[in-house]
């Protein structure tokens, strides 16, 4: 029996299903969770299907809003996580209170924490895997289901730009768009930034330091965010900005948290960076990862490591 068929069998067996995703959610985390929840609700109207989080949707609440979950909801429940590689990043720590845990993910399987897993690290988005699951198992695919899944795929493929985007992605997306979703509205929701965020993107370019290897970094302090009136989560809009420059092939954006530590974003056009992120309380994909730095000394160390792998990459491709 395929893993999808096994997952479907478990879904049929449980009357309560609670879906979790990662903290600081992006469109793929919220989209994969919402798409699966909405399709299951349509197929199984008698089941209780809940989306759990930590009220951390921020500006992405247009994709989906969370349900209130209580410890008692987990008695006899099936819990499914989407888009979340490790337990530390699962939003809402009640996730381990259910009877069975299933993981559906597209990150490298660094922590096989579930009783049953479907992990495809080559898939560009967890939302694409969920769409595949819905299509293959004949679950309902309406516009309400397709909308968050499409948002997730657009988000994690960088609008179909990143290398994991394949012909299969476009085949799946064709089925999602056939439901009548407004793809222009979704594209605008994902791409549009506030005037303050646009200014912060300009600040990133202004503050950015580039190494001759093609590695670059920028640090955004709390003072900079406060001056522009951009909050910590909204600062993520700057992550892709350095990559627009032709000669930059790997970069870090460091965003200071209110407690003085730093959230670290790693992005790359070639050098593998998730092994670097793993050394700093992080992880992710080969070309897009995240981590944490406790102070500016660790920030400097992180960038020095990035320069090193970028130099090695350039040497191999000369
Ligand atoms: P971000 O830079 O936050 O947009 O994250 C890029 C990718 O790395 C996403 O796939 C995240 O799920 C993953 N990621 C971000 N932060 C962490 C972390 N602290 N630990 C593991 N994975 C992370």
Boltz pocket constraint, residues with backbone or C-beta under 6 A from the ligand:
constraints:
  - pocket:
      binder: B
      contacts: [[A, 22], [A, 26], [A, 83], [A, 89], [A, 107], [A, 239], [A, 264], [A, 265], [A, 266], [A, 280], [A, 281], [A, 282], [A, 283], [A, 284], [A, 285], [A, 288], [A, 289], [A, 290], [A, 291], [A, 292]]
      max_distance: 6.0
